[in-house]
């Protein structure tokens, strides 16, 4: 299992997803969509979402499948999304990295030999005195190596905005029409 987390620093809330497959672009966006569906009723006023990310191989701003799925995410939710990336070797500034340190300290070298053991440690860890808001097991098997053609990616590039001189580090995906099944935020 590989932990994937979403952390809301303002609320000190940690959402943990324990992934049984490879963490891919599709996995990341599926988890974001699942997370948003679980919290959107708490944040009906939110129309703009800033997501701070590391620059990992599954979610960097030039990963074609990731960008295509994020455009789809913006379309499905009606949210304007900005992806703000931490530069290489700056993970110490990313709050989720501190959560991983707490999780590692919590399991304290114990043998993580079963899924149940991993899930139990994840559920019982505390961040600033609070257990994770959510701990879920993701059992979907994700295919690796999924990518768009150059022409398909060119189409995606027309739907996103890259900050001049920081094109790689700040990407905004404008909100678009929201399907009726999602409602308006």
KELUM-412601 format. One line per 5 residues: number of its first residue (from 1); for each residue y, x, z negated of N, C-alpha, C. Coordinates in nm, 2 decimals. Each point is the difference from the previous one (the first is absolute). Example, Ala and Ser with C-alpha at 12.3 -4.5 7.8 and 13.67 -1.06 7.14 Angstrom:
! residues 2
1 = -0.57 1.32 -0.78 0.12 -0.09 0.00 0.12 0.09 0.00; 0.11 -0.04 0.07 0.11 0.09 0.00 0.11 -0.08 -0.08
END
This chain:
! residues 185
1 = -0.12 0.08 0.00 0.12 -0.08 0.00 0.12 0.09 0.00; 0.10 -0.04 0.08 0.13 0.07 0.00 0.11 -0.10 -0.05; 0.07 0.05 -0.10 0.11 -0.09 -0.05 0.12 -0.01 0.09; 0.05 -0.11 0.02 0.12 -0.03 0.07 0.09 -0.08 -0.09; 0.13 0.04 -0.01 0.08 -0.07 -0.09 0.13 -0.05 0.05
6 = 0.05 -0.10 -0.05 0.14 -0.05 0.02 0.07 -0.01 -0.13; 0.11 0.06 -0.01 0.07 0.01 -0.13 0.14 -0.05 0.01; 0.03 -0.09 -0.09 0.14 -0.06 0.00 0.07 0.06 -0.12; 0.08 0.11 0.02 0.06 0.07 -0.11 0.09 -0.08 -0.08; 0.08 -0.09 0.06 0.09 -0.08 -0.08 -0.07 -0.09 -0.11
11 = -0.12 -0.04 0.03 -0.08 -0.08 -0.09 -0.11 0.07 -0.07; -0.02 0.13 0.03 -0.11 0.08 -0.05 -0.13 -0.06 0.03; -0.02 -0.06 0.11 -0.12 -0.07 0.04 -0.08 0.08 0.10; -0.13 0.02 -0.03 -0.09 0.07 0.09 -0.11 -0.09 0.05; -0.02 0.00 0.13 -0.10 -0.07 0.06 -0.10 0.10 0.06
16 = -0.12 -0.01 -0.04 -0.10 0.10 0.04 -0.11 -0.07 0.09; -0.02 0.07 0.11 -0.11 -0.05 0.09 -0.09 0.12 0.02; -0.13 -0.02 -0.04 -0.10 0.10 0.01 -0.08 -0.03 0.13; 0.02 0.10 0.10 -0.04 -0.02 0.13 -0.14 0.07 0.02; -0.10 -0.08 0.05 -0.13 0.06 0.01 -0.02 0.06 0.14
21 = 0.09 -0.02 0.09 -0.01 0.06 0.13 0.10 0.11 0.01; 0.03 0.05 0.12 0.11 0.10 0.02 0.13 -0.08 -0.01; 0.10 0.07 -0.05 0.13 -0.06 -0.01 0.07 0.03 0.14; 0.01 -0.10 0.08 0.06 0.01 0.14 0.13 -0.08 0.01; 0.06 0.01 0.11 0.12 -0.07 0.02 -0.02 -0.15 -0.02
26 = -0.11 -0.05 0.06 -0.03 -0.14 -0.02 -0.03 -0.04 -0.14; -0.06 0.09 -0.08 -0.03 -0.02 -0.14 0.14 -0.02 -0.07; 0.09 0.10 0.02 0.12 0.00 -0.07 0.08 -0.13 0.03; 0.01 -0.04 0.12 0.08 -0.12 0.03 -0.08 -0.13 -0.05; -0.13 0.00 0.01 -0.07 -0.12 -0.06 0.03 -0.01 -0.15
31 = 0.00 0.11 -0.07 0.03 0.00 -0.14 0.14 -0.05 -0.02; 0.10 0.06 0.07 0.14 -0.05 -0.01 0.01 -0.15 0.02; -0.07 -0.05 0.10 0.01 -0.14 0.03 -0.06 -0.08 -0.12; -0.12 0.04 -0.05 -0.06 -0.06 -0.11 0.09 0.00 -0.12; 0.06 0.12 -0.03 0.09 0.01 -0.11 0.12 -0.10 0.01
36 = 0.06 0.00 0.12 0.12 -0.08 0.02 -0.04 -0.15 -0.02; -0.11 -0.04 0.05 -0.04 -0.14 -0.02 -0.02 -0.03 -0.15; -0.04 0.10 -0.07 -0.02 -0.03 -0.15 0.13 0.00 -0.08; 0.11 0.06 0.05 0.12 0.01 -0.08 0.12 -0.08 0.07; -0.01 -0.05 0.12 0.11 -0.05 0.07 0.06 -0.12 -0.08
41 = -0.08 -0.08 -0.07 0.06 -0.11 -0.07 0.09 0.04 -0.12; -0.02 0.12 -0.05 0.08 0.06 -0.10 0.14 0.05 0.05; 0.00 0.03 0.13 0.12 0.06 0.06 0.04 -0.08 0.13; 0.03 -0.13 -0.02 0.04 -0.08 0.11 0.13 0.04 0.07; 0.08 0.07 -0.08 0.14 0.04 0.05 -0.01 0.13 0.09
46 = -0.12 0.07 0.00 -0.01 0.13 0.07 -0.01 -0.03 0.15; 0.09 0.07 0.07 -0.01 -0.01 0.14 -0.01 0.14 0.06; 0.02 0.10 -0.08 0.01 0.14 0.04 -0.09 0.08 -0.09; -0.10 0.07 0.05 -0.09 0.08 -0.08 0.00 0.14 0.04; 0.03 0.09 -0.10 0.00 0.15 0.02 -0.14 0.05 -0.06
51 = -0.07 0.07 0.09 -0.13 0.05 -0.05 0.01 0.15 0.01; -0.01 0.06 -0.12 0.00 0.15 -0.01 -0.15 0.05 0.02; -0.01 0.09 0.09 -0.14 0.05 0.04 0.00 0.15 0.00; -0.13 0.05 -0.02 -0.02 0.14 0.03 -0.01 0.01 0.15; -0.02 0.11 0.05 0.00 0.02 0.15 -0.15 0.03 0.04
56 = -0.09 -0.08 -0.06 -0.14 0.02 0.02 -0.04 -0.03 0.14; -0.12 0.05 0.04 -0.04 -0.02 0.14 -0.03 -0.15 0.04; -0.03 -0.08 -0.10 -0.02 -0.14 0.04 0.13 -0.09 0.00; 0.11 0.05 -0.05 0.12 -0.08 0.00 0.13 0.07 0.04; -0.01 0.11 0.07 0.12 0.06 0.05 0.07 -0.08 0.11
61 = 0.12 0.03 0.02 0.08 -0.09 0.09 -0.03 0.02 0.15; -0.09 0.10 0.03 -0.04 0.01 0.14 -0.14 -0.04 0.02; -0.07 -0.05 -0.11 -0.13 -0.05 0.01 0.01 -0.13 0.08; -0.06 -0.01 0.12 0.02 -0.11 0.08 -0.05 -0.13 -0.06; -0.12 0.00 -0.05 -0.06 -0.12 -0.06 0.07 -0.04 -0.12
66 = 0.05 0.09 -0.08 0.07 -0.04 -0.12 0.13 -0.07 0.04; 0.08 0.06 0.09 0.12 -0.06 0.04 -0.02 -0.14 0.07; -0.10 -0.01 0.08 -0.03 -0.13 0.06 -0.03 -0.10 -0.11; -0.08 0.03 -0.10 -0.04 -0.09 -0.10 0.12 -0.03 -0.09; 0.09 0.10 -0.02 0.12 -0.03 -0.08 0.10 -0.10 0.07
71 = 0.01 0.01 0.13 0.07 -0.09 0.08 -0.06 -0.14 -0.02; -0.13 -0.01 0.01 -0.07 -0.12 -0.02 0.03 -0.06 -0.14; -0.01 0.09 -0.10 0.03 -0.04 -0.14 0.14 -0.06 -0.01; 0.10 0.06 0.06 0.14 -0.05 0.00 0.00 -0.14 0.07; -0.07 -0.01 0.11 0.00 -0.13 0.07 -0.06 -0.11 -0.08
76 = -0.12 0.03 -0.07 -0.07 -0.10 -0.07 0.07 -0.04 -0.13; 0.08 0.09 -0.06 0.06 -0.03 -0.13 0.15 -0.04 0.02; 0.06 0.03 0.11 0.14 -0.02 0.02 0.09 0.09 -0.08; -0.06 0.11 -0.05 0.08 0.10 -0.08 0.05 0.11 0.10; 0.12 0.05 -0.03 0.05 0.12 0.06 -0.05 0.11 -0.09
81 = -0.06 0.10 0.06 -0.07 0.10 -0.07 0.06 0.14 0.03; 0.03 0.08 -0.10 0.03 0.14 0.02 -0.11 0.09 -0.06; -0.05 0.09 0.08 -0.09 0.09 -0.04 0.07 0.13 -0.03; 0.00 0.04 -0.13 0.07 0.13 -0.04 -0.10 0.10 -0.05; -0.01 0.11 0.07 -0.11 0.10 -0.02 0.05 0.11 -0.09
86 = -0.09 0.04 -0.09 0.03 0.13 -0.07 -0.03 0.11 0.09; 0.08 0.11 0.00 -0.03 0.11 0.08 -0.12 0.08 -0.06; -0.06 0.09 0.08 -0.12 0.07 -0.05 0.04 0.08 -0.13; -0.09 0.01 -0.09 0.01 0.07 -0.12 0.10 -0.06 -0.10; 0.03 -0.13 0.02 0.09 -0.07 -0.09 -0.07 -0.11 -0.07
91 = -0.13 0.00 -0.01 -0.07 -0.11 -0.06 0.03 -0.02 -0.15; 0.05 0.11 -0.06 0.03 -0.01 -0.14 0.11 -0.10 -0.03; 0.08 -0.04 0.11 0.10 -0.09 -0.02 -0.04 -0.15 0.03; -0.13 -0.01 0.04 -0.05 -0.13 0.03 -0.06 -0.06 -0.12; 0.05 -0.11 -0.05 -0.05 -0.05 -0.13 -0.15 -0.04 0.00
96 = -0.06 -0.03 0.11 -0.14 -0.04 0.00 -0.08 0.13 -0.03; 0.05 0.11 0.03 -0.08 0.13 -0.03 -0.02 0.01 -0.15; 0.10 -0.04 -0.08 -0.01 0.01 -0.14 -0.11 -0.10 -0.05; -0.01 -0.11 0.06 -0.11 -0.10 -0.03 -0.14 0.06 0.02; -0.01 0.08 0.11 -0.13 0.07 0.02 -0.03 0.10 -0.11
101 = 0.10 0.07 -0.04 -0.02 0.09 -0.11 -0.05 -0.07 -0.13; 0.06 -0.12 -0.03 -0.04 -0.07 -0.11 -0.14 -0.05 0.01; -0.04 -0.05 0.12 -0.14 -0.04 0.03 -0.10 0.11 -0.02; 0.04 0.12 0.05 -0.09 0.11 -0.01 -0.02 0.04 -0.15; 0.11 0.00 -0.07 0.00 0.03 -0.15 -0.09 -0.10 -0.07
106 = 0.02 -0.13 0.04 -0.08 -0.11 -0.07 -0.15 0.02 0.02; -0.04 0.04 0.12 -0.15 0.01 0.01 -0.05 0.14 -0.05; 0.10 0.09 -0.03 -0.03 0.12 -0.08 -0.13 0.07 0.04; -0.02 0.02 0.12 -0.12 0.07 0.04 -0.13 -0.07 0.00; 0.00 -0.13 -0.04 -0.13 -0.07 -0.01 -0.06 -0.01 0.14
111 = -0.12 -0.02 0.01 -0.07 -0.01 0.13 0.02 -0.14 0.05; 0.05 -0.01 0.12 0.03 -0.13 0.07 -0.11 -0.02 0.09; -0.12 -0.04 -0.05 -0.12 -0.01 0.08 -0.03 -0.14 0.05; 0.07 -0.10 -0.04 -0.02 -0.14 0.05 0.14 -0.06 0.03; -0.01 -0.10 0.09 0.13 -0.07 0.03 0.05 -0.07 -0.13
116 = -0.09 -0.05 -0.08 0.04 -0.07 -0.12 0.07 0.09 -0.10; -0.04 0.13 -0.01 0.06 0.10 -0.08 0.15 0.02 0.05; 0.01 0.02 0.13 0.13 0.03 0.06 0.09 -0.12 -0.03; -0.05 -0.12 0.03 0.09 -0.12 -0.02 0.04 -0.02 -0.15; -0.09 0.03 -0.09 0.03 -0.01 -0.14 0.11 0.10 -0.05
121 = -0.02 0.12 0.05 0.11 0.10 -0.03 0.13 -0.05 0.06; 0.00 -0.05 0.12 0.13 -0.04 0.06 0.06 -0.12 -0.07; -0.08 -0.09 -0.05 0.05 -0.12 -0.07 0.05 0.04 -0.14; -0.06 0.10 -0.06 0.04 0.03 -0.14 0.11 0.11 -0.02; 0.03 0.06 0.11 0.11 0.10 -0.01 0.13 -0.07 -0.03
126 = 0.10 0.07 -0.05 0.13 -0.06 -0.03 0.11 0.08 0.06; 0.10 -0.06 0.05 0.12 0.06 0.05 0.11 -0.05 -0.08; 0.06 0.09 -0.08 0.11 -0.04 -0.09 -0.04 -0.12 -0.09; -0.12 0.01 -0.05 -0.05 -0.10 -0.09 -0.06 -0.13 0.06; -0.01 0.00 0.13 -0.04 -0.12 0.07 -0.12 0.03 0.09
131 = -0.10 -0.09 0.00 -0.11 0.02 0.10 0.05 -0.04 0.14; -0.07 0.04 0.10 0.04 -0.03 0.13 0.00 -0.16 0.02; 0.10 -0.04 0.08 0.02 -0.14 0.02 -0.12 -0.06 0.08; -0.06 0.09 0.08 -0.11 -0.04 0.08 -0.09 0.12 0.03; -0.13 -0.02 -0.01 -0.10 0.10 0.04 -0.10 -0.08 0.09
136 = 0.00 0.04 0.13 -0.10 -0.07 0.09 -0.08 0.11 0.07; -0.12 -0.05 0.03 -0.09 0.09 0.09 0.01 -0.05 0.14; 0.03 0.09 0.09 0.01 -0.03 0.14 -0.13 0.05 0.07; -0.08 -0.09 0.04 -0.13 0.04 0.06 -0.01 0.00 0.15; 0.11 -0.04 0.06 0.01 0.00 0.15 -0.03 0.14 0.05
141 = -0.07 0.01 0.11 -0.03 0.13 0.06 0.10 0.01 0.11; 0.08 0.11 -0.01 0.11 0.02 0.10 -0.05 0.11 0.10; 0.03 -0.03 0.13 -0.03 0.10 0.10 0.11 0.11 0.01; -0.05 0.12 0.01 0.10 0.11 0.01 0.03 0.02 0.15; 0.11 0.07 0.02 0.04 0.04 0.14 0.06 -0.11 0.09
146 = 0.04 -0.11 -0.06 0.06 -0.11 0.08 0.14 0.04 0.03; 0.04 0.00 0.13 0.13 0.03 0.03 0.04 -0.08 0.13; 0.13 0.00 0.02 0.06 -0.07 0.12 0.01 0.09 0.11; 0.01 -0.05 0.12 0.03 0.08 0.12 0.15 0.04 -0.01; 0.04 0.09 0.08 0.14 0.04 0.01 0.09 -0.11 0.04
151 = -0.04 -0.08 0.10 0.08 -0.11 0.04 0.01 -0.11 -0.11; -0.11 -0.02 -0.07 0.00 -0.10 -0.11 0.10 0.05 -0.11; -0.01 0.13 -0.03 0.09 0.05 -0.10 0.15 0.00 0.04; 0.02 0.02 0.13 0.14 -0.02 0.05 0.05 -0.14 -0.03; -0.08 -0.10 0.02 0.04 -0.14 -0.03 0.03 -0.01 -0.15
156 = -0.08 0.06 -0.08 0.02 -0.01 -0.15 0.13 0.07 -0.03; 0.03 0.11 0.06 0.13 0.07 -0.03 0.12 -0.08 0.04; -0.01 -0.10 0.09 0.11 -0.09 0.03 0.03 -0.10 -0.11; -0.10 -0.01 -0.09 0.01 -0.10 -0.11 0.04 0.06 -0.13; 0.02 0.13 -0.01 0.03 0.07 -0.12 0.13 0.08 0.02
161 = 0.06 0.03 -0.11 0.12 0.08 0.00 -0.02 0.13 -0.08; 0.03 0.11 0.06 -0.02 0.13 -0.08 0.14 0.05 -0.03; 0.02 0.04 -0.12 0.13 0.06 -0.05 0.03 0.13 0.08; 0.11 0.00 0.06 0.04 0.12 0.07 0.00 0.12 -0.08; -0.05 0.11 0.05 -0.02 0.13 -0.06 -0.11 0.00 -0.11
166 = -0.05 -0.12 -0.04 -0.11 -0.01 -0.10 -0.10 -0.09 0.06; -0.03 0.00 0.13 -0.08 -0.09 0.07 -0.14 -0.01 -0.06; -0.05 0.11 -0.05 -0.13 0.01 -0.05 -0.02 -0.06 -0.14; 0.12 0.00 -0.07 -0.01 -0.03 -0.15 0.05 -0.14 -0.04; 0.08 -0.06 0.09 0.05 -0.14 -0.03 -0.01 -0.09 0.13
171 = -0.08 -0.10 -0.02 -0.03 -0.09 0.11 0.02 -0.14 -0.05; 0.08 -0.08 0.07 0.02 -0.14 -0.03 -0.06 -0.09 0.10; -0.07 -0.10 -0.05 -0.07 -0.10 0.09 0.07 -0.13 -0.03; 0.09 -0.04 0.09 0.07 -0.13 -0.02 -0.09 -0.12 -0.02; 0.05 -0.10 -0.08 -0.07 -0.12 -0.01 0.00 -0.08 0.13
176 = -0.10 -0.07 0.02 -0.01 -0.08 0.12 -0.04 -0.14 -0.04; -0.03 -0.08 0.10 -0.04 -0.14 -0.02 -0.13 0.00 -0.09; 0.00 -0.10 -0.09 -0.11 -0.01 -0.10 -0.09 -0.11 0.05; -0.13 0.02 0.01 -0.09 -0.11 0.03 0.01 -0.10 -0.11; -0.02 -0.13 0.03 0.01 -0.11 -0.09 -0.09 0.02 -0.12
181 = -0.12 0.07 0.01 -0.09 0.01 -0.11 0.05 0.09 -0.11; 0.11 0.08 0.03 0.05 0.09 -0.11 0.13 -0.06 -0.06; 0.07 -0.09 0.06 0.12 -0.05 -0.06 0.11 0.10 0.01; 0.12 -0.03 -0.05 0.11 0.09 0.01 0.03 0.05 -0.14; 0.05 0.12 -0.01 0.04 0.06 -0.13 0.15 0.02 0.00
END
